[in-house]
Amino acid sequence: MGLMKNDSLTAAARAFSLGRFLSAEPWGNGHINDSYRVQYATPDGVVHALLQRINHRIFTNPQALMENVQRVTDHISAKCAGHALLLQRTAEGGTLLLDAGGNYWRCFNFIPDVVSYEKVTSPAQAYQVGLAFGGFQREVADLPAPRLNETIPNFHHGPTRFAALEQAIARDPAGRVASALAEIDFALARKPLTELLLNAGLPERITHNDCKLNNVLLHQESGESVCVVDLDTVMPGLLAYDFGDMVRTATCAAAEDETDLSLIHMEMETFAGLARGYLKSTAGFITRDEKELLVSGGRFITFLIGVRFLADYLSGDTYFKIDHPRHNLDRCRTQFRLVASIEKQQAEMERLIQSL
């Protein structure tokens, strides 16, 4: 969305009643929203907060998004004695600010003494990731009605995503089908996977839907998980979606656009760490059917992201940002290679899940 003019940023910061605004600096490396660490002077000293401008081109209904975030953060903070993500309020008492330029802003408390990482480096760290996201699901499992809003409709809906791929193959608007025949064949052979979870009769849950390591804050000294952040995609879903996203993003050390496919494989020790942490947190409410399909969730989500990369490549790169013309094809290939690695180890993964 571009950088903000200082006057717009300052005006937004001053709208939240935390004290006298002192300064702001860009914070984090998120690709969707613009984030700033802001400082305020109060009678008790300087306090920090996290100010964000919501990308309303991606999240087209900021009001519905913020209704979800407020309900979830209020619910979790009422139950948790430790650190929790909290929304700050404007002088008028709201949590969503619409400025004169049509931009939407929100502000969170700043959680101290924490760090986040881009890649899992050990099974112990994977355990903390599983513990954190499983704990998040546990804390919101009893959120009272009504149902949360769908901030991105059909986000993990396999048939919808696959239909977009089939349309891109049929139309071939960028003339790229001939350069991706192996990937197209791989995808078409696995079309039934897109409906596997939908047809399993699993209960609808509240899920995070972006379960990457960098969305878990870890204590900078102990390495223990403190808090889950980035709640923009929290909405109704299946437990297998979140566990699957952890498998996709945590169990392969290579980059998402790695071109040396020999480096792409699912690390069993990392998977075991994830599974142990996740099942410890969810032991009180996960059903037998949900548990039995966790590994299929890893295969499904990884395949689905690969399908999305492939569809975007064939369509001429209209959604994901790219650095070169074959970028989305490279991304697709890593995902499909990881799918193949999961398939090769699926029986062992499922035995491990059942043993916990």
Buried (B, 14 or more C-beta within 10 A) or exposed (E): EEEBEEEBBBBBBBBBEBBEBEEBEEBBEBEBBBBBBBBBEEEEEEBBBBBBBBBBEBBEEBEBBBBBBBBBBBBBBEEEEEBBBBBBBBEEEBBBBEBEEEBBBBBBBBBEEBEBBEBBEEBEBBBBBBBBBBBBBBBBBEBEEEEBBBBBEEBBBBEEBBEBBBEBBEEEEBEBBEBBEEBBEBBEEBBEBBBBBBEBEBEEBBBBBBBBBBBBBBBEEEBEBBBBBBBBBBBEBBBBBBBBBBBBBBBBBBBBBBEEBEEBBBBBEBBBBBBBBBBBBBEEBBEEEBBBBBBBBBBBBBBBBBBBBBBBBBBBBEEEEBEEEBBBBBBBBBBBBBBBBBBEBBEEBBEBBEEE
